[in-house]
Amino acid sequence: MQAAHGPDKATKGMGTKCRDSAAMPLSTDCHAKQHRVGWISFAAAYLPGDPLVICAAYWRAWPGRVAWERANGS
C-alpha cells in the first residue's frame, strides 16, 4: 500500500504533495495507474465518489490521527 495524495489544489504547489489528510491508501499498481491517467480519469473509473471526500473519511478513521495532529501542529 502507498499513500496516494489526492487532487487537493488548496494545499498542493508545483512539485509538491498535498497535505497528508488528503491522501488515501492505494496498492502500488493502482497508485501507478492514478499517476499515469490522472485523478479525474482514475476517480471516474475506480472510485465510488469524490476522491477528497474519500481521503477525508480515511483521515478521520485513522487511529493515529489525533497524535499526528498534535505532533505536527494541525
N, C-alpha and C positions, 0 to 999 in steps of 0.2 A: 504494500500500500504506500501511496505517496500523497502528500498534500498538494492538491490542485487549487491554486489561488484563483478565485472567481473573478468575474468581469466587473470589479469594483472601481469605477472611474474616479470616485471621490478620494481614494487614497493611493491610487497607483500612478506613478510617474513613468516617464520614458526609461526603460531598462530596469525598473524596479518591480517588486511584487507588492500586491495589495496587503492590507492588514491580515493577520492570522485569523481573525474572526470571519473573514470572507473566503475561507478555504474549505474544501471537502475532501474526504479520502477517496482516491481512485486507484484502481490497480495500475501497475506500471504500463500495461498495454493501453488501458483507457486514457491514462494521463498523456501518453504519447499521441494518441488519436486526437485528444482535445487540442493539443498544441498544433497538430497538422491541419485540422479543419477549422479551428477557432471555436470560441464559446457559443456563438449563436447557432452554428450548424450542429455542434456536439449536443447542446441542450435540446434542440428540436428533435434530434434523432434518439437520444438516450436518456433524457431526464424527464421525470413526471411533472415538472413545473419550473418556476423561475430559479436559476442557479443561486442567486443571492439569498432567496428565501430558504433554500435547502442548506446553504452554508450556515445561515443564522441558526437553523434548527440543530445542526451538528454542534455549533459553538455552545449553544445553551445546554445541550445534553452532555457535553464533555465534563467528566468528573473533576478534572484538574483546572477548570476554567477560573474559579474564584482565586485559587492560589497564584495562577499565572497572572491574572489581572492585578493582584496586589503587588506582586514582584515587579511588574512592568509598568506600573502607574496608570493602568487603564481604568 
